[in-house]
Amino acid sequence: MYKYFLIGVFLIIVSCSPKDPELQNLQIQTSSVPPSLDVLELPKFPDYPAPKIKLDEDDSGYIYYPIKSPYDFSRVLNGYDQLQTHTGKSELFMPRGASVDNPVPAVIIMHGSGGIKNGRENGYAKLFSENGMAALIIDYYEPRGVTKDTPYVMKTMIATEVDIMSDAYSALKILSTHPAIDPLRIGITGYSYGGMGTRYVLDERLKKIMAPNIPRFALHMDIYGPCHQTLGHKITTGAPYLAVHGDNDNSVDPELCQEVYEEIVKGGSSVESHVIPGAGHAWENSEPLKVFSGSFVKDCKFSFDKNGTFLVNGKSGQFQSTSEMSRGQRAKVRAGLGELAGSCLGEGYIVGNNPEADNISKGIQIEFLERIFKIK
C-alpha cells in the first residue's frame, strides 16, 4: 500500500510547478505516512473573517465568502447540497471606471498546483484590469489549511481538482453579486492544474448542482492544461472554450487534446485551440527555460463513471470512497490510486521563461476576451 501511496501522490500532482523542490524529494516528504493509516491527516480549515454572501460596489482586495470541500467527485454527484460550508478567500482587482452605472466583465483566475505565483496570477490580474476587466484570483489552498510550510506533494492531497471545481462556482456566485460587475460577462481561466479546472467546469451537471440560479460562465480559457482527465460527461454549458499550449510541452498530449476538444464541440461548446511553436510549459515562469525532470501522465485516460467512481482507461480499482467517509478517509483512498494508475507516468518536459510565447499567448487571450465580452 505504501508504494501505491507514493505513485498515487505522483499522479495527482502531475504537470506541477517545476519551481518546488519538494517534488524532487517525494520519497523523503512522504516517508512519514505509515502504510496502516486509515485516515490521511489533513489540516484544519483556518479561522477567517465572517464570509460575505453579497458584495458591495466598493469591494475589492481580499474577499471572504462561503465555499464547500467535496474532495472527490462522487460527493458532488451524491449529496453536494448537504455539504457544510466553510470560508474561502480570493483577491479581487477592479478596473478604473467600474461602477453600478458601468458594470464591467470579469475573469476568475485559478492558479496551478504550485499555488499563486508572483509573476503569473497577479500579472494576469493586472493585465485584465488594464484592459477593462475585473479579475478574481482564487486561492484554493490556504482556505483548506495549506501553508508555506506544507510539502508540495501534499498540496493537491489537501485541495483536490474536485474542490477547485466547487471553488470556481462559489467564486462565480459571489462575484455575480458585485454591483459593478456584469453577471452575464464573467469568465474563467486557469494555468496547468487550474487550466484543467476551467475545462471541468464546462460540465453542465456541475452548473446545475453548484450554481443553478445564476448565469453560466461566459467563457473558459485553459492555458497549458493537460488533457488526460475528463469527467465522463459530454454535455457542456454551451459557453465558448479557448485552449493554448505549446508544441514542446510533453505534459500536454496534442492528440489526446484534440480528442477532448472534439467531445467538447459535440457537447455544445465552441472550441478555439492555439499551439504555440517551440513553447513548453509555464512560459510566464521567471525561472530560465530548461528541461524539467518531473513526471506527467502518459498514455492513460482518467475519468469517472456516472456515480463518480474514478476510472483509468475505463477501469476502476479496489480503492473507492463511500458516502459516509470523512475528508481524511477520502484522502487515504486518493493516496491509493497508484494501484490503478501506476503505469501512467512519463518523465521530462520543457518549462520556464519564454517571453515570445508569453506575448503570443496573452495576445490570443485578450483578443478572445474582448470578442466574447464585446468590450470593443
C-alpha positions in Angstrom: 0.0 0.0 0.0 2.9 2.4 0.8 4.3 2.2 -2.7 0.8 2.9 -4.1 0.7 6.0 -1.9 3.8 7.3 -3.5 2.6 6.6 -7.0 -0.8 8.0 -6.2 0.6 11.2 -5.0 2.8 11.4 -8.1 -0.2 11.0 -10.4 -2.2 13.6 -8.5 0.4 16.3 -8.9 1.3 15.8 -12.5 2.0 18.8 -14.6 3.0 20.6 -11.4 5.1 23.7 -10.8 8.8 23.0 -11.6 9.9 25.6 -9.0 9.0 23.5 -6.0 12.0 21.4 -4.7 9.7 19.2 -2.6 8.7 17.3 -5.8 12.2 16.1 -6.3 12.2 14.8 -2.7 9.0 12.9 -2.9 10.3 9.8 -1.0 11.5 12.0 1.8 8.5 14.1 2.1 6.0 11.2 2.3 8.1 8.8 4.3 6.3 9.7 7.5 3.0 8.3 6.2 2.6 4.7 7.7 1.1 2.1 5.4 -1.5 1.1 8.0 -3.0 4.6 8.4 -6.8 4.5 7.9 -7.1 8.3 7.7 -4.7 10.7 6.0 -4.4 13.6 8.4 -5.4 16.8 6.7 -5.0 20.3 8.2 -7.9 22.2 9.8 -9.6 25.0 8.0 -8.3 28.4 9.1 -10.2 31.0 11.0 -11.2 33.7 8.7 -13.4 36.8 8.9 -17.1 36.2 8.5 -17.9 35.3 4.9 -20.0 37.7 2.8 -22.9 36.4 0.8 -23.2 39.6 -1.2 -20.6 42.1 -2.3 -20.8 45.9 -2.2 -19.9 48.3 -5.0 -16.6 49.3 -3.4 -15.5 45.8 -2.5 -12.0 44.9 -3.8 -8.9 43.3 -2.4 -9.3 40.2 -0.3 -12.8 38.9 0.0 -14.2 36.1 2.1 -17.2 34.0 1.1 -18.8 30.6 1.5 -17.2 27.6 -0.2 -17.5 23.8 0.1 -14.9 21.0 0.0 -16.5 17.8 -1.5 -13.0 16.3 -2.0 -14.0 13.7 -4.6 -16.4 13.6 -7.5 -18.8 11.0 -6.0 -19.6 13.6 -3.3 -20.5 16.2 -5.9 -22.9 13.8 -7.7 -24.3 12.5 -4.4 -25.2 14.9 -1.6 -23.4 18.1 -2.6 -26.2 20.2 -1.2 -25.8 18.6 2.2 -22.1 19.5 2.5 -21.2 22.1 5.1 -19.8 25.4 4.0 -16.6 27.0 5.3 -14.9 30.2 4.3 -13.0 30.8 1.1 -10.6 33.6 0.2 -9.9 35.3 -3.1 -8.3 38.6 -4.2 -10.4 41.0 -6.3 -8.9 43.5 -8.7 -11.3 46.1 -10.1 -10.5 48.3 -13.2 -10.9 52.0 -13.2 -14.3 53.3 -14.0 -16.2 50.2 -12.8 -19.5 51.2 -11.1 -23.2 50.4 -10.8 -23.8 52.5 -13.8 -20.9 51.0 -15.7 -20.7 47.3 -14.7 -17.6 45.5 -16.2 -16.8 42.0 -17.3 -14.7 39.8 -15.0 -12.3 36.9 -15.2 -11.9 34.3 -12.4 -8.3 33.0 -12.2 -7.4 29.5 -11.0 -3.7 29.0 -10.1 -1.6 26.0 -10.9 -0.7 23.2 -8.5 2.2 25.1 -7.1 0.0 27.8 -5.8 -0.2 31.5 -6.6 3.0 32.8 -8.2 4.0 36.4 -8.2 4.7 36.6 -11.9 1.7 34.8 -13.1 -1.7 35.1 -11.4 -1.1 38.7 -10.2 0.4 39.6 -13.6 -2.7 38.3 -15.4 -5.0 40.1 -12.9 -3.1 43.4 -13.7 -3.3 42.7 -17.5 -7.1 42.1 -17.3 -7.8 45.1 -15.2 -5.7 47.3 -17.5 -8.0 46.1 -20.3 -11.2 47.0 -18.5 -12.0 43.7 -16.8 -12.2 42.8 -13.1 -10.1 39.8 -12.0 -10.6 37.5 -9.1 -7.7 35.2 -8.1 -9.0 32.2 -6.2 -6.7 30.7 -3.5 -7.9 27.2 -3.2 -5.1 26.1 -0.9 -5.0 28.5 2.1 -8.7 28.1 2.9 -8.1 24.3 3.4 -5.1 24.7 5.7 -2.2 24.7 3.2 0.7 27.0 4.5 4.1 28.0 3.1 5.5 25.1 5.1 3.2 22.4 3.5 5.2 19.9 1.5 4.4 20.4 -2.2 3.4 16.7 -2.6 0.7 17.2 -0.1 -0.9 20.3 -1.5 -3.2 18.5 -4.0 -3.9 15.9 -1.5 -5.4 18.6 0.7 -7.2 20.5 -2.1 -8.3 18.3 -4.9 -9.3 19.0 -8.5 -12.9 18.4 -7.3 -12.5 21.1 -4.6 -11.4 23.6 -7.2 -14.4 22.9 -9.4 -16.5 23.8 -6.4 -14.4 26.8 -5.7 -14.9 28.0 -9.2 -18.7 28.0 -8.9 -18.5 29.5 -5.4 -16.5 32.4 -6.9 -18.9 32.8 -9.7 -21.8 33.0 -7.2 -20.2 35.7 -5.1 -18.8 37.7 -8.0 -22.2 37.8 -9.6 -23.5 39.8 -6.6 -21.0 42.6 -7.1 -22.9 45.7 -8.3 -20.1 46.9 -10.5 -19.7 43.6 -12.3 -21.9 42.3 -15.2 -23.0 38.8 -14.1 -23.6 37.9 -17.8 -19.9 38.5 -18.6 -17.9 36.5 -16.0 -15.4 34.1 -17.5 -12.8 31.7 -16.0 -9.2 31.0 -16.8 -6.5 28.8 -15.3 -3.0 27.6 -15.7 -1.8 23.9 -15.8 -3.8 22.2 -12.9 -6.0 25.3 -12.9 -6.4 25.1 -16.7 -7.8 21.6 -16.3 -10.2 23.0 -13.9 -11.6 25.5 -16.4 -12.4 22.6 -18.7 -14.1 20.6 -15.9 -16.5 23.3 -15.1 -17.8 23.3 -18.6 -19.8 20.2 -17.5 -23.5 21.2 -17.4 -24.1 18.9 -14.4 -21.8 21.0 -12.2 -23.6 24.2 -13.1 -26.9 22.6 -12.2 -25.6 21.2 -8.9 -23.3 24.0 -7.8 -24.9 27.2 -9.1 -28.3 26.6 -10.6 -29.8 30.0 -10.1 -27.2 32.3 -11.8 -25.8 32.8 -15.3 -23.2 30.3 -16.5 -19.6 31.2 -17.0 -19.5 33.4 -20.2 -16.2 31.8 -21.4 -13.5 29.4 -20.4 -9.7 29.8 -21.1 -7.4 26.8 -20.5 -3.7 27.7 -20.5 -1.5 24.7 -20.9 -3.8 22.4 -19.0 -3.1 18.7 -19.6 -5.9 16.7 -21.3 -5.6 13.2 -19.7 -8.6 13.6 -17.4 -12.3 14.3 -18.2 -15.4 14.0 -16.1 -17.1 11.3 -18.2 -20.0 13.5 -19.4 -20.3 15.2 -22.8 -22.9 17.9 -22.4 -21.5 21.3 -21.7 -23.0 24.6 -20.6 -22.6 25.9 -24.1 -20.0 28.5 -23.2 -17.1 29.0 -25.6 -13.7 27.4 -24.7 -10.2 28.6 -25.6 -7.1 26.4 -25.2 -3.5 27.5 -25.5 -0.4 25.3 -25.2 3.0 24.8 -26.7 4.1 22.1 -29.1 7.2 21.5 -27.0 5.3 20.6 -23.8 5.3 16.8 -23.1 2.8 17.2 -20.3 0.1 18.2 -22.8 -0.6 15.5 -25.3 -1.8 17.2 -28.5 -3.5 14.2 -30.0 -5.4 13.5 -26.8 -6.3 17.2 -26.5 -7.8 17.1 -30.0 -10.0 14.2 -28.9 -11.1 16.1 -25.9 -11.8 19.3 -27.9 -13.9 17.3 -30.4 -16.0 15.9 -27.5 -16.5 19.5 -26.1 -17.8 20.6 -29.5 -20.2 17.6 -29.6 -21.3 18.6 -26.1 -22.4 22.1 -27.3 -19.5 24.5 -26.9 -17.3 26.1 -29.5 -13.6 25.4 -29.2 -10.6 27.6 -30.3 -7.2 25.9 -29.8 -3.8 27.5 -30.4 -0.5 25.7 -30.4 2.5 28.0 -29.9 5.6 26.7 -31.9 8.6 26.0 -29.7 6.7 26.7 -26.4 7.0 24.5 -23.4 5.1 24.6 -20.1 4.6 27.6 -17.8 6.2 30.2 -20.1 5.4 33.0 -17.6 7.7 31.4 -15.1 10.6 33.7 -14.1 13.0 30.7 -14.0 15.2 30.1 -17.0 14.0 27.8 -19.8 15.1 24.2 -19.1 14.2 20.6 -19.3 12.4 19.6 -16.1 12.8 16.0 -14.9 9.3 15.9 -13.3 6.6 13.4 -14.1 3.4 13.7 -16.1 0.5 11.4 -17.1 1.3 9.5 -20.3 -0.7 7.0 -22.4 -3.6 6.9 -19.9 -7.1 8.4 -19.7 -8.6 9.3 -16.3 -12.3 9.8 -16.0 -15.4 9.0 -13.8 -18.5 6.8 -14.3 -22.0 8.1 -13.7 -21.7 7.6 -10.0 -18.4 9.5 -9.7 -16.2 6.4 -9.5 -12.6 7.1 -10.6 -11.5 5.3 -13.7 -8.2 4.8 -15.5 -8.6 3.7 -19.1 -12.2 2.7 -18.3 -11.3 0.5 -15.3 -11.9 1.1 -11.6 -9.7 -0.1 -8.7 -10.4 -1.5 -5.3 -9.8 1.9 -3.6 -13.0 3.9 -3.9 -14.6 6.3 -1.4 -18.1 5.8 0.1 -20.7 8.4 1.0 -20.1 8.3 4.8 -16.3 8.9 4.6 -14.6 11.9 6.1 -12.2 14.1 4.1 -9.3 12.3 5.8 -10.6 8.9 4.8 -11.2 10.1 1.3 -7.7 11.4 1.2 -6.4 7.9 2.1 -8.4 6.4 -0.7 -6.9 9.1 -3.1 -3.5 8.1 -2.0 -4.2 4.5 -3.1 -4.9 5.4 -6.7 -1.4 4.4 -7.7 -2.6 0.8 -7.6 -4.8 1.6 -10.5 -2.6 4.0 -12.4 0.9 3.1 -11.6 2.0 2.6 -15.2 0.9 6.0 -16.4 4.0 8.1 -15.8 6.2 9.9 -18.3 9.1 12.0 -17.3 10.7 15.2 -18.6 9.2 18.3 -20.2 10.3 21.9 -21.0 9.4 24.6 -18.6 10.4 28.2 -17.9 10.6 31.7 -19.1 9.7 32.3 -22.7 8.8 35.9 -23.4 7.8 35.3 -27.0 5.4 32.5 -26.1 4.1 34.6 -23.2 3.4 37.6 -25.5 1.7 35.4 -28.1 -0.5 33.7 -25.5 -1.6 36.9 -23.9 -2.4 38.4 -27.2 -4.6 35.4 -28.0 -6.3 35.6 -24.6 -7.1 39.4 -24.8 -8.5 39.1 -28.3 -10.7 36.2 -27.2 -11.9 38.1 -24.1 -12.6 41.3 -25.9 -14.5 39.4 -28.7 -16.7 37.3 -26.4 -17.3 40.0 -23.8 -17.8 42.5 -26.6 -15.6 45.1 -25.0 -14.6 47.0 -28.2 
